[in-house]
Amino acid sequence: MTSSWVRVALSLGIAVLSIAIAITGQKQGSLSTGMPPPLSAALGVFSVAGMALIWRDINSKLKGEKRTLSSLLSQYFAVKLVGWLGRRQRGKLEADTLNVKQAQEETLLRRLRKNADTCYGRQYDFSSIKDSDVFRARHPVTTYEHYRELIRRIAVGEEKVIIAEKPLILAMTSGTSGASAMLLSTKDTNTEFFLQGVSVCLDAMRRAFPATESLQRTTKFFYTPTFRQSEAGIPIGPNSSTPASSRHMLNLYTTPAPAFEVPSEKDTLYLHLLFALKDPSVGTLESNFASTVFYAFSALQERWQELVEDIEQGKISSALALEPKVRASLEAVMKPDPGRAAQLRAHFQEGFRGIAKRLWPELHLVLAVDSGSNQIYGEMLRENYCQGVPFYSPFYAATEGLIGVNLWPEEPSRRYLLCPRSMFCEFLPEGSLDEEQPHTLLMGEVEEGQNYELVITNASGLFRYRIGDIVKVVGFHNQCPVVEFQYRRGQMLNVRGEKVSEKLFLGALKNAVAQWPGAHLVDYCCAESGILGDSIGGSDPHYQVFVELKGVRNLTEEQRYKLDVCLQQDSAVYKSFRIKGSIGPMRVQLVAEGAFKELRKQMMAFSNTSPNTFKMHRVLRRKEYADFLLGKTVS
């Protein structure tokens, strides 16, 4: 592998040099380079040989429709460069896992030194802190309220408040467990995400799925986020960048550049699907979350006839509200393809179970996070649309930055190695969650099998910050903890102090659905009866559960009660409260098909969350959302 890469690298170097010589000397002859003619001729020979090696390598990886030379070379070089970078960063990560304490101390002290001359750094005297023990003794454990006013000062233009540099954007969180919060996003945050996250995960992906190195295009389901400006002109919006902003990456994707600038999610999704269907050699389907891929296949099932007609006629549907320039540039790459249209029509008429592999026989991977609240979407995709296609859930990340990477792509459990140079991590034992200033543990002090809330110090002005995620330490990679995401603190059902987590409830729901003949879970959420008020009449505190199912039109009272029984079996605390009568039986409502898609639109409109970062709320905290689903109840 190494000798092959060295050979290609040398060939690339000689080829680039020769091309430069040729360009500078094409009018004046080779003497214009200042080199003797024999040397120039020799370089020319070597460059031809180098390009031949490269071209042979490209041809061995090339699949699918005709591509321009510049497109192929751009993708080839990008794959080689990121491959080299991934191996280099993986080596650094492995070295850090052998001495986690040192990596963590260096990460923390570097951040404190960088921000020592800010108002915040002077307040806590960062310049005098020499180790993590002093830092933890001096600085309190914090929540968002600690930073709200400081971030407001930055938004109106004050400098050096928390961080030394001006933030790139004011990043809005998804608001899954409460109101959306405004955080800072810096160049360091983005750099760390790419170097320690993207490049390492791409290396892990290529090791597990070698076919992904072929020069096939990826269909990336991405939607251009909408930004507004703060008083100081800082962009405010979701912390996600547009692929079109990295022009050299566009050759990796089936979707042409102008489509990434279309503001409508519905229209952009149509274009993603249209250009993906045109290319039978798609190698990867990619998105931030499995939910986005699931919604894409749902849209494909609804609109396939319209899409096939566009491919057959070489046009773009007039139903899309596109700017004239955008439409013209997209239609310029559309050519009538009745052959491909006929293939697609036949595939769709067979049905949608396993459709992904029929549409794209060379599809190697679905690259999307399918843990946490996205677990059910990943399961539905694997059972239905994407049967037989491997999934890789690469990152554990948040608006606050990169937290962990999945080095085990082929394993069914989603385990993430914490990145010791991305976050300075502390761990709050699950039994101490209600304490205001609890004692925390460091990476070397946690125990396998225990649950902890993560407390992080990141690269963008959060210090000893309670992130709200509960993780379970499932092992160690050398000295570094490996974790599984468990639940969000704000997504916990708790009407009498019973504290039923999202993971616990979902397990009970899946057990119950398995006992409802013909039923398949599509989506769900819960609400505590207290937020509904008079909507449901008076009763003991209880859970209101909304489910969308396929395969059934009605639920019997016995079936509804089965869910309550399953939760009692999984939670001794919930069972004790039910026996005592202090928690009433849960009420299970079957909602109409598509109800959760409509709820998703409402939630995104309220929180200004991008489709790229949206996560369905499993516990509703706003009465209007619960009332909306009550209005969609069919049984």
VEXDREN-2710 file (C-alpha; in Angstrom, 1 decimal):
% VEXDREN-2710
k/r/px/py/pz
1/MET/0.0/0.0/0.0
2/THR/2.7/2.5/1.0
3/SER/5.0/1.8/-2.0
4/SER/2.0/2.1/-4.3
5/TRP/1.1/5.5/-2.8
6/VAL/4.7/6.8/-3.0
7/ARG/4.8/5.8/-6.7
8/VAL/1.6/7.6/-7.4
9/ALA/2.7/10.7/-5.3
10/LEU/6.0/10.8/-7.3
11/SER/4.1/10.5/-10.5
12/LEU/1.7/13.3/-9.5
13/GLY/4.6/15.5/-8.6
14/ILE/6.4/14.9/-11.9
15/ALA/3.1/15.3/-13.8
16/VAL/2.2/18.6/-12.2
17/LEU/5.8/19.9/-12.7
18/SER/5.7/18.9/-16.4
19/ILE/2.3/20.4/-16.9
20/ALA/3.5/23.7/-15.4
21/ILE/6.6/23.6/-17.7
22/ALA/4.4/22.9/-20.7
23/ILE/2.0/25.8/-19.8
24/THR/4.8/28.3/-19.3
25/GLY/6.7/27.1/-22.4
26/GLN/4.0/26.4/-24.9
27/LYS/4.6/29.6/-26.9
28/GLN/8.3/30.1/-26.4
29/GLY/9.6/26.5/-26.4
30/SER/11.2/24.4/-23.6
31/LEU/14.2/26.8/-23.3
32/SER/11.9/29.3/-21.6
33/THR/11.9/27.2/-18.5
34/GLY/15.6/27.9/-18.0
35/MET/16.4/24.1/-18.2
36/PRO/18.6/22.4/-20.7
37/PRO/16.5/20.8/-23.5
38/PRO/17.6/17.2/-22.5
39/LEU/16.3/17.7/-18.9
40/SER/13.1/19.2/-20.1
41/ALA/12.6/16.3/-22.5
42/ALA/13.4/13.8/-19.7
43/LEU/10.9/15.4/-17.4
44/GLY/8.4/15.2/-20.2
45/VAL/9.0/11.5/-20.6
46/PHE/8.7/10.9/-16.8
47/SER/5.5/12.9/-16.7
48/VAL/3.9/10.9/-19.5
49/ALA/4.9/7.7/-17.6
50/GLY/3.5/9.2/-14.3
51/MET/0.2/10.2/-16.0
52/ALA/0.0/6.7/-17.5
53/LEU/0.2/5.2/-14.0
54/ILE/-2.4/7.6/-12.7
55/TRP/-4.7/6.9/-15.6
56/ARG/-4.4/3.2/-15.1
57/ASP/-5.2/3.6/-11.4
58/ILE/-8.2/5.8/-12.4
59/ASN/-9.5/3.3/-14.9
60/SER/-9.3/0.5/-12.4
61/LYS/-11.6/2.5/-10.1
62/LEU/-13.9/4.1/-12.7
63/LYS/-17.5/3.1/-12.9
64/GLY/-20.6/4.7/-14.3
65/GLU/-21.6/7.4/-16.7
66/LYS/-19.1/9.4/-18.8
67/ARG/-17.1/11.9/-16.8
68/THR/-14.9/14.8/-17.8
69/LEU/-11.2/14.5/-17.4
70/SER/-11.1/17.4/-14.9
71/SER/-13.9/15.8/-12.9
72/LEU/-12.1/12.5/-12.7
73/LEU/-8.7/14.0/-11.8
74/SER/-10.2/16.3/-9.2
75/GLN/-12.0/13.4/-7.5
76/TYR/-8.9/11.1/-7.8
77/PHE/-6.6/13.7/-6.2
78/ALA/-9.1/14.5/-3.5
79/VAL/-9.5/10.8/-2.6
80/LYS/-5.7/10.3/-2.5
81/LEU/-5.1/13.5/-0.4
82/VAL/-7.9/12.7/2.1
83/GLY/-6.7/9.1/2.3
84/TRP/-3.1/10.2/3.2
85/LEU/-4.5/12.8/5.7
86/GLY/-6.8/10.2/7.2
87/ARG/-4.0/7.7/7.8
88/ARG/-1.8/10.5/9.3
89/GLN/-4.6/11.7/11.6
90/ARG/-5.5/8.1/12.6
91/GLY/-1.9/7.6/13.6
92/LYS/-2.0/10.7/15.8
93/LEU/-5.3/9.6/17.4
94/GLU/-3.9/6.1/18.2
95/ALA/-0.8/7.7/19.8
96/ASP/-3.1/10.0/21.9
97/THR/-5.1/7.0/23.2
98/LEU/-1.9/5.6/24.7
99/ASN/-1.4/8.7/26.8
100/VAL/-4.9/10.2/27.3
101/LYS/-4.1/12.3/30.3
102/GLN/-1.3/14.1/28.5
103/ALA/-3.4/14.7/25.4
104/GLN/-6.3/16.1/27.6
105/GLU/-4.0/18.3/29.7
106/GLU/-2.4/19.8/26.5
107/THR/-5.8/20.4/24.9
108/LEU/-7.1/22.2/27.9
109/LEU/-4.1/24.4/28.6
110/ARG/-3.8/25.3/24.9
111/ARG/-7.4/26.6/25.0
112/LEU/-6.9/28.5/28.3
113/ARG/-3.8/30.2/27.0
114/LYS/-5.5/31.2/23.7
115/ASN/-8.4/32.9/25.6
116/ALA/-6.4/34.2/28.6
117/ASP/-6.6/37.8/27.4
118/THR/-10.4/37.9/27.1
119/CYS/-12.8/39.3/29.7
120/TYR/-13.8/35.8/30.6
121/GLY/-10.2/34.6/30.7
122/ARG/-9.2/37.4/33.0
123/GLN/-12.2/36.8/35.3
124/TYR/-11.0/33.2/35.9
125/ASP/-7.3/34.0/35.6
126/PHE/-6.7/31.5/32.9
127/SER/-3.1/32.6/32.5
128/SER/-2.2/31.3/36.0
129/ILE/-3.8/27.8/35.5
130/LYS/-1.1/25.2/35.1
131/ASP/-3.1/22.0/35.1
132/SER/-6.7/20.5/35.0
133/ASP/-6.9/20.2/38.8
134/VAL/-6.5/24.0/39.3
135/PHE/-9.0/24.6/36.4
136/ARG/-11.6/22.4/37.9
137/ALA/-11.2/23.9/41.4
138/ARG/-11.4/27.5/40.0
139/HIS/-14.1/27.2/37.4
140/PRO/-17.6/26.0/38.1
141/VAL/-19.6/23.4/36.1
142/THR/-21.8/25.5/33.8
143/THR/-25.0/25.4/31.8
144/TYR/-26.2/27.6/28.9
145/GLU/-27.6/30.3/31.2
146/HIS/-24.0/31.0/32.3
147/TYR/-23.1/32.1/28.7
148/ARG/-26.4/33.7/27.5
149/GLU/-25.5/37.3/28.2
150/LEU/-21.9/36.9/27.2
151/ILE/-22.9/35.6/23.8
152/ARG/-25.4/38.4/23.4
153/ARG/-22.5/40.9/23.9
154/ILE/-20.6/39.1/21.1
155/ALA/-23.6/39.2/18.8
156/VAL/-23.8/43.0/19.1
157/GLY/-20.1/43.4/18.3
158/GLU/-18.1/43.4/21.5
159/GLU/-14.8/41.6/21.0
160/LYS/-12.7/39.4/23.3
161/VAL/-15.6/38.5/25.6
162/ILE/-15.1/34.7/25.8
163/ILE/-12.8/33.9/22.9
164/ALA/-9.9/35.7/21.4
165/GLU/-11.2/35.8/17.8
166/LYS/-14.4/36.7/16.2
167/PRO/-16.7/33.7/15.7
168/LEU/-17.4/32.5/12.1
169/ILE/-21.1/32.1/13.0
170/LEU/-23.5/32.2/15.9
171/ALA/-24.6/28.6/15.7
172/MET/-28.1/27.7/16.7
173/THR/-28.7/24.3/18.3
174/SER/-31.5/22.0/17.1
175/GLY/-33.6/22.7/20.2
176/THR/-34.3/19.0/20.7
177/SER/-34.5/19.2/24.5
178/GLY/-35.8/22.8/24.9
179/ALA/-35.5/26.2/23.3
180/SER/-32.8/26.5/20.6
181/ALA/-29.6/28.0/22.1
182/MET/-27.1/30.3/20.4
183/LEU/-23.4/29.1/20.6
184/LEU/-20.2/30.2/19.0
185/SER/-18.6/28.4/16.1
186/THR/-14.9/29.2/15.3
187/LYS/-12.3/28.3/12.7
188/ASP/-10.8/25.9/15.3
189/THR/-14.1/24.1/15.8
190/ASN/-14.4/23.4/12.0
191/THR/-10.7/22.5/11.6
192/GLU/-10.9/20.0/14.5
193/PHE/-14.1/18.5/13.0
194/PHE/-12.4/17.9/9.7
195/LEU/-9.0/16.7/10.8
196/GLN/-10.0/14.7/13.9
197/GLY/-13.4/13.6/12.7
198/VAL/-14.0/13.5/8.9
199/SER/-10.5/12.4/7.8
200/VAL/-10.3/9.7/10.5
201/CYS/-13.7/8.4/9.8
202/LEU/-13.0/8.3/6.0
203/ASP/-9.9/6.2/6.8
204/ALA/-12.0/3.8/9.0
205/MET/-14.6/3.7/6.2
206/ARG/-12.1/2.7/3.5
207/ARG/-10.6/0.0/5.7
208/ALA/-14.0/-1.5/6.4
209/PHE/-15.5/-0.9/2.9
210/PRO/-12.6/-0.9/0.3
211/ALA/-15.1/-0.4/-2.6
212/THR/-15.7/3.1/-1.4
213/GLU/-12.3/4.1/-2.8
214/SER/-13.6/3.7/-6.4
215/LEU/-14.3/6.8/-8.4
216/GLN/-18.1/6.6/-7.9
217/ARG/-20.1/9.7/-7.1
218/THR/-21.9/10.2/-3.8
219/THR/-25.5/11.4/-3.4
220/LYS/-25.3/13.9/-0.6
221/PHE/-28.7/14.9/0.9
222/PHE/-27.9/18.4/2.0
223/TYR/-30.0/21.6/2.2
224/THR/-28.6/25.1/2.1
225/PRO/-29.3/26.6/5.5
226/THR/-30.8/30.1/6.0
227/PHE/-28.8/32.6/7.9
228/ARG/-29.7/36.0/9.4
229/GLN/-27.3/38.6/10.7
230/SER/-26.6/39.7/14.2
231/GLU/-26.3/43.4/15.1
232/ALA/-22.6/43.1/14.4
233/GLY/-23.1/41.3/11.1
234/ILE/-22.2/37.8/12.3
235/PRO/-24.2/35.1/10.5
236/ILE/-26.8/33.3/12.8
237/GLY/-27.9/29.9/11.8
238/PRO/-27.2/26.1/12.0
239/ASN/-23.6/25.0/12.3
240/SER/-23.4/23.3/8.8
241/SER/-21.5/24.4/5.7
242/THR/-22.7/24.2/2.2
243/PRO/-20.9/21.7/-0.2
244/ALA/-21.1/24.4/-2.8
245/SER/-18.8/26.5/-0.7
246/SER/-16.1/24.0/-1.3
247/ARG/-15.9/23.9/-5.1
248/HIS/-13.2/21.3/-5.2
249/MET/-15.5/18.8/-3.5
250/LEU/-18.4/19.1/-5.9
251/ASN/-17.1/16.5/-8.3
252/LEU/-17.7/13.9/-5.5
253/TYR/-21.5/14.5/-5.7
254/THR/-24.2/13.6/-8.2
255/THR/-26.0/16.9/-7.6
256/PRO/-24.7/19.8/-9.6
257/ALA/-23.5/22.9/-7.8
258/PRO/-26.5/25.2/-8.6
259/ALA/-28.9/22.8/-6.9
260/PHE/-27.2/23.3/-3.5
261/GLU/-28.2/26.9/-3.6
262/VAL/-32.0/26.3/-4.1
263/PRO/-33.7/27.6/-0.9
264/SER/-36.7/25.2/-0.9
265/GLU/-36.1/21.9/0.9
266/LYS/-38.7/20.2/-1.2
267/ASP/-37.3/21.4/-4.5
268/THR/-33.7/20.7/-3.5
269/LEU/-34.7/17.1/-2.5
270/TYR/-36.3/16.6/-5.8
271/LEU/-33.1/17.7/-7.6
272/HIS/-31.0/15.4/-5.3
273/LEU/-33.2/12.5/-6.3
274/LEU/-33.3/13.4/-10.0
275/PHE/-29.6/13.5/-10.5
276/ALA/-29.0/10.5/-8.3
277/LEU/-31.5/8.5/-10.4
278/LYS/-29.7/9.6/-13.6
279/ASP/-26.5/7.9/-12.4
280/PRO/-26.8/4.1/-12.0
281/SER/-23.3/3.9/-10.5
282/VAL/-23.9/5.9/-7.3
283/GLY/-21.6/4.4/-4.6
284/THR/-22.7/6.1/-1.4
285/LEU/-25.8/7.8/0.0
286/GLU/-24.7/10.4/2.5
287/SER/-26.4/12.8/5.0
288/ASN/-25.9/14.0/8.5
289/PHE/-28.7/11.9/9.9
290/ALA/-30.5/8.7/8.8
291/SER/-33.8/10.6/9.2
292/THR/-32.9/12.8/6.2
293/VAL/-32.2/9.7/4.1
294/PHE/-35.5/8.1/5.2
295/TYR/-37.4/11.3/4.2
296/ALA/-35.6/11.2/0.9
297/PHE/-36.8/7.7/0.1
298/SER/-40.3/8.6/1.3
299/ALA/-40.3/11.5/-1.2
300/LEU/-39.0/9.1/-3.9
301/GLN/-41.9/6.7/-3.3
302/GLU/-44.3/9.6/-3.7
303/ARG/-42.8/11.3/-6.8
304/TRP/-41.0/8.6/-8.7
305/GLN/-43.3/8.9/-11.8
306/GLU/-42.6/12.6/-12.1
307/LEU/-38.8/12.0/-11.7
308/VAL/-38.7/9.2/-14.3
309/GLU/-40.6/11.4/-16.8
310/ASP/-38.0/14.2/-16.4
311/ILE/-35.2/11.7/-17.0
312/GLU/-37.0/10.3/-20.0
313/GLN/-37.5/13.7/-21.6
314/GLY/-34.4/15.4/-20.4
315/LYS/-36.1/18.2/-18.5
316/ILE/-36.7/19.5/-15.0
317/SER/-40.3/19.6/-13.6
318/SER/-42.0/22.9/-14.1
319/ALA/-43.5/22.4/-10.6
320/LEU/-40.1/23.4/-9.1
321/ALA/-39.8/27.1/-8.2
322/LEU/-36.3/27.7/-9.6
323/GLU/-34.6/30.9/-10.5
324/PRO/-34.3/31.2/-14.3
325/LYS/-30.4/31.0/-14.2
326/VAL/-30.5/28.0/-11.9
327/ARG/-33.0/26.2/-14.1
328/ALA/-31.1/27.0/-17.2
329/SER/-27.8/25.7/-15.8
330/LEU/-29.4/22.5/-14.5
331/GLU/-31.3/21.8/-17.7
332/ALA/-28.1/22.2/-19.6
333/VAL/-26.8/18.9/-18.1
334/MET/-30.1/17.1/-18.7
335/LYS/-30.3/15.0/-21.8
336/PRO/-33.2/12.7/-22.8
337/ASP/-32.5/9.2/-21.5
338/PRO/-35.4/6.9/-22.3
339/GLY/-33.2/3.8/-21.7
340/ARG/-32.5/4.7/-18.1
341/ALA/-36.1/5.8/-17.6
342/ALA/-37.3/2.4/-18.7
343/GLN/-35.0/0.7/-16.3
344/LEU/-36.1/2.9/-13.4
345/ARG/-39.8/2.5/-14.2
346/ALA/-39.4/-1.3/-14.1
347/HIS/-37.5/-1.1/-10.8
348/PHE/-40.2/1.0/-9.2
349/GLN/-43.0/-1.2/-10.4
350/GLU/-41.4/-4.1/-8.5
351/GLY/-42.0/-2.3/-5.3
352/PHE/-39.9/-0.4/-2.8
353/ARG/-38.5/-3.0/-0.5
354/GLY/-34.8/-3.2/-1.4
355/ILE/-35.2/-0.5/-4.0
356/ALA/-31.8/1.2/-3.3
357/LYS/-29.8/-1.8/-4.5
358/ARG/-31.9/-2.2/-7.6
359/LEU/-31.6/1.5/-8.6
360/TRP/-27.9/1.6/-7.9
361/PRO/-26.3/-1.9/-8.2
362/GLU/-22.9/-0.5/-7.2
363/LEU/-24.2/1.1/-4.0
364/HIS/-21.7/0.3/-1.2
365/LEU/-22.7/2.3/1.8
366/VAL/-25.2/4.6/3.5
367/LEU/-23.1/7.2/5.4
368/ALA/-25.3/8.8/8.1
369/VAL/-25.6/8.9/11.9
370/ASP/-28.3/6.3/12.9
371/SER/-27.8/6.3/16.7
372/GLY/-29.8/8.2/19.4
373/SER/-33.1/9.7/18.1
374/ASN/-32.1/8.5/14.6
375/GLN/-32.1/4.8/15.5
376/ILE/-35.6/4.1/14.3
377/TYR/-34.9/5.7/10.9
378/GLY/-31.8/3.6/10.4
379/GLU/-33.8/0.4/11.3
380/MET/-36.6/1.3/8.9
381/LEU/-34.1/2.0/6.0
382/ARG/-32.3/-1.3/6.6
383/GLU/-35.6/-3.3/6.8
384/ASN/-37.2/-1.6/3.7
385/TYR/-35.6/0.7/1.2
386/CYS/-32.0/-0.1/1.8
387/GLN/-32.0/-3.9/2.4
388/GLY/-28.6/-5.4/1.9
389/VAL/-26.7/-2.0/2.1
390/PRO/-24.2/-1.5/4.9
391/PHE/-24.6/1.6/7.1
392/TYR/-21.8/3.6/8.8
393/SER/-22.6/6.0/11.6
394/PRO/-19.3/7.9/11.7
395/PHE/-19.5/10.6/14.3
396/TYR/-20.7/11.6/17.7
397/ALA/-20.9/15.3/17.4
398/ALA/-23.1/18.3/18.3
399/THR/-23.3/22.0/17.7
400/GLU/-20.6/22.3/20.4
401/GLY/-18.2/20.3/18.2
402/LEU/-16.7/16.9/17.6
403/ILE/-17.0/14.5/20.5
404/GLY/-16.2/11.0/19.2
405/VAL/-15.5/8.9/16.1
406/ASN/-16.7/5.4/15.3
407/LEU/-13.6/3.3/14.4
408/TRP/-15.7/0.1/14.0
409/PRO/-18.0/0.7/11.0
410/GLU/-19.0/-2.9/10.5
411/GLU/-20.2/-3.5/14.1
412/PRO/-24.0/-3.2/14.6
413/SER/-23.6/-1.3/17.9
414/ARG/-22.8/2.4/17.5
415/ARG/-19.7/2.9/19.6
416/TYR/-17.7/6.1/19.6
417/LEU/-14.1/6.6/20.7
418/LEU/-13.8/10.0/22.5
419/CYS/-11.4/12.3/20.7
420/PRO/-8.9/13.5/23.3
421/ARG/-7.7/16.6/21.4
422/SER/-11.2/17.8/20.4
423/MET/-12.9/18.2/23.7
424/PHE/-11.5/18.3/27.3
425/CYS/-14.0/15.9/28.8
426/GLU/-15.3/15.4/32.3
427/PHE/-17.9/12.9/33.4
428/LEU/-20.7/13.4/35.8
429/PRO/-22.0/10.2/37.3
430/GLU/-25.7/9.5/36.5
431/GLY/-26.5/9.4/40.2
432/SER/-25.3/13.0/40.5
433/LEU/-27.3/14.6/37.7
434/ASP/-29.5/16.7/40.0
435/GLU/-26.5/18.3/41.9
436/GLU/-25.8/21.9/41.0
437/GLN/-22.0/21.7/41.4
438/PRO/-21.2/17.9/41.3
439/HIS/-17.9/16.2/41.4
440/THR/-16.7/15.1/38.0
441/LEU/-14.4/12.4/36.8
442/LEU/-11.7/12.5/34.1
443/MET/-11.2/10.1/31.2
444/GLY/-8.9/7.9/33.3
445/GLU/-11.3/7.6/36.2
446/VAL/-14.5/6.4/34.5
447/GLU/-15.7/2.8/34.8
448/GLU/-16.9/0.5/32.1
449/GLY/-20.6/-0.2/32.2
450/GLN/-21.5/3.1/34.0
451/ASN/-23.5/6.1/32.7
452/TYR/-22.3/9.7/32.8
453/GLU/-23.4/13.1/31.6
454/LEU/-20.6/14.7/29.5
455/VAL/-19.1/17.9/30.7
456/ILE/-17.0/19.5/28.0
457/THR/-14.5/22.4/27.4
458/ASN/-14.4/23.0/23.7
459/ALA/-12.6/25.3/21.2
460/SER/-15.3/27.9/21.0
461/GLY/-15.8/29.3/24.5
462/LEU/-17.6/26.7/26.5
463/PHE/-15.9/25.8/29.8
464/ARG/-16.9/22.8/32.0
465/TYR/-20.2/22.9/30.1
466/ARG/-22.9/20.3/30.8
467/ILE/-23.8/19.2/27.3
468/GLY/-26.9/17.3/28.4
469/ASP/-25.9/14.0/26.8
470/ILE/-25.9/10.8/28.9
471/VAL/-23.4/8.2/27.6
472/LYS/-22.5/4.8/28.7
473/VAL/-18.8/3.8/28.9
474/VAL/-18.8/0.4/27.0
475/GLY/-15.0/-0.1/27.0
476/PHE/-11.6/1.4/26.4
477/HIS/-9.4/1.7/23.3
478/ASN/-6.0/1.7/25.0
479/GLN/-6.5/4.3/27.7
480/CYS/-9.4/6.2/26.0
481/PRO/-13.1/5.6/26.8
482/VAL/-15.4/4.2/24.2
483/VAL/-19.0/5.3/24.7
484/GLU/-22.5/4.6/23.5
485/PHE/-25.1/7.5/23.4
486/GLN/-27.9/6.8/25.8
487/TYR/-30.3/9.8/26.0
488/ARG/-30.7/13.5/26.3
489/ARG/-31.5/14.8/29.8
490/GLY/-34.2/17.0/28.4
491/GLN/-35.8/14.1/26.5
492/MET/-36.7/12.2/29.7
493/LEU/-40.3/11.4/30.8
494/ASN/-40.7/12.4/34.4
495/VAL/-44.1/13.0/35.9
496/ARG/-43.4/11.6/39.4
497/GLY/-39.6/11.4/39.5
498/GLU/-39.5/8.1/37.6
499/LYS/-37.1/9.4/34.9
500/VAL/-37.8/7.2/31.9
501/SER/-35.2/7.8/29.3
502/GLU/-35.7/7.9/25.5
503/LYS/-33.7/4.7/25.1
504/LEU/-35.7/2.9/27.8
505/PHE/-39.1/4.0/26.3
506/LEU/-38.1/3.1/22.8
507/GLY/-37.1/-0.4/23.8
508/ALA/-40.6/-0.9/25.4
509/LEU/-42.3/0.6/22.4
510/LYS/-40.5/-1.7/20.0
511/ASN/-41.4/-4.7/22.2
512/ALA/-45.1/-3.7/22.1
513/VAL/-45.2/-3.0/18.4
514/ALA/-43.8/-6.5/17.8
515/GLN/-46.9/-7.8/19.5
516/TRP/-49.3/-5.8/17.4
517/PRO/-50.0/-8.0/14.3
518/GLY/-49.0/-6.4/11.0
519/ALA/-47.8/-3.2/12.7
520/HIS/-44.5/-1.4/11.7
521/LEU/-43.3/1.6/13.6
522/VAL/-42.8/4.7/11.5
523/ASP/-42.3/7.4/14.1
524/TYR/-43.3/8.4/17.6
525/CYS/-43.1/10.9/20.4
526/CYS/-44.5/11.4/23.9
527/ALA/-45.9/14.2/26.0
528/GLU/-46.3/14.4/29.8
529/SER/-50.0/15.0/30.6
530/GLY/-49.2/18.2/32.5
531/ILE/-48.5/20.2/29.3
532/LEU/-51.9/19.2/27.7
533/GLY/-54.1/20.8/30.4
534/ASP/-57.8/20.7/29.6
535/SER/-57.1/19.0/26.2
536/ILE/-57.4/15.5/27.7
537/GLY/-59.5/16.2/30.8
538/GLY/-58.5/15.6/34.4
539/SER/-56.7/12.4/35.5
540/ASP/-53.6/11.2/37.3
541/PRO/-50.3/12.2/35.7
542/HIS/-49.6/10.0/32.7
543/TYR/-47.8/9.7/29.4
544/GLN/-49.6/10.7/26.1
545/VAL/-48.0/8.6/23.4
546/PHE/-48.3/9.4/19.7
547/VAL/-47.4/6.7/17.2
548/GLU/-47.4/6.5/13.4
549/LEU/-47.6/3.0/12.1
550/LYS/-47.7/1.1/8.8
551/GLY/-49.9/-2.0/8.4
552/VAL/-52.7/-1.2/10.9
553/ARG/-55.6/1.3/10.8
554/ASN/-56.7/0.9/14.4
555/LEU/-55.4/-0.2/17.8
556/THR/-57.5/-2.1/20.3
557/GLU/-57.5/-1.1/24.0
558/GLU/-55.7/-4.3/24.7
559/GLN/-52.9/-3.4/22.3
560/ARG/-52.6/0.1/23.7
561/TYR/-52.3/-1.3/27.2
562/LYS/-49.6/-3.7/26.0
563/LEU/-47.2/-0.7/25.7
564/ASP/-47.8/0.2/29.4
565/VAL/-47.1/-3.4/30.4
566/CYS/-43.9/-3.5/28.3
567/LEU/-42.6/-0.3/30.0
568/GLN/-43.5/-1.7/33.4
569/GLN/-41.4/-4.8/32.6
570/ASP/-38.4/-2.7/31.6
571/SER/-38.7/-0.1/34.4
572/ALA/-39.2/-1.2/38.0
573/VAL/-39.6/2.5/39.1
574/TYR/-42.4/3.1/36.6
575/LYS/-44.0/-0.1/37.6
576/SER/-44.0/0.8/41.3
577/PHE/-45.7/4.1/40.5
578/ARG/-48.3/2.4/38.3
579/ILE/-49.1/-0.1/41.1
580/LYS/-49.5/2.6/43.6
581/GLY/-51.7/4.5/41.2
582/SER/-49.7/7.7/41.4
583/ILE/-49.1/7.5/37.6
584/GLY/-52.1/6.7/35.4
585/PRO/-52.1/4.3/32.4
586/MET/-50.5/5.8/29.4
587/ARG/-52.8/6.9/26.5
588/VAL/-51.7/5.7/23.1
589/GLN/-52.9/7.7/20.0
590/LEU/-52.5/6.4/16.5
591/VAL/-51.9/9.4/14.2
592/ALA/-52.5/9.7/10.4
593/GLU/-49.9/8.8/7.8
594/GLY/-47.6/11.8/7.3
595/ALA/-48.4/13.4/10.6
596/PHE/-44.8/13.4/11.8
597/LYS/-43.6/14.9/8.5
598/GLU/-46.0/17.8/9.1
599/LEU/-44.9/18.1/12.7
600/ARG/-41.2/18.2/11.5
601/LYS/-42.0/21.2/9.3
602/GLN/-43.6/23.1/12.2
603/MET/-40.7/22.3/14.5
604/MET/-38.2/23.5/12.0
605/ALA/-40.1/26.7/11.4
606/PHE/-40.3/27.5/15.1
607/SER/-36.6/26.8/15.9
608/ASN/-35.1/28.0/12.6
609/THR/-33.3/24.6/12.5
610/SER/-31.9/23.4/9.2
611/PRO/-33.1/20.0/7.7
612/ASN/-29.4/19.0/8.0
613/THR/-29.4/19.3/11.8
614/PHE/-33.0/18.6/12.7
615/LYS/-33.7/15.8/15.2
616/MET/-37.3/14.7/16.1
617/HIS/-38.3/15.5/19.6
618/ARG/-39.2/12.3/21.4
619/VAL/-40.6/14.2/24.4
620/LEU/-42.7/17.2/23.5
621/ARG/-42.3/20.3/25.7
622/ARG/-44.6/22.6/23.8
623/LYS/-48.4/22.3/24.1
624/GLU/-49.0/23.3/20.5
625/TYR/-47.0/20.4/19.2
626/ALA/-49.0/17.9/21.3
627/ASP/-52.3/19.6/20.3
628/PHE/-51.2/19.3/16.6
629/LEU/-50.8/15.5/16.9
630/LEU/-54.1/15.2/18.9
631/GLY/-55.7/16.8/15.8
632/LYS/-54.1/14.1/13.6
633/THR/-55.3/11.2/15.7
634/VAL/-57.2/8.5/13.8
635/SER/-57.5/5.9/16.5
END
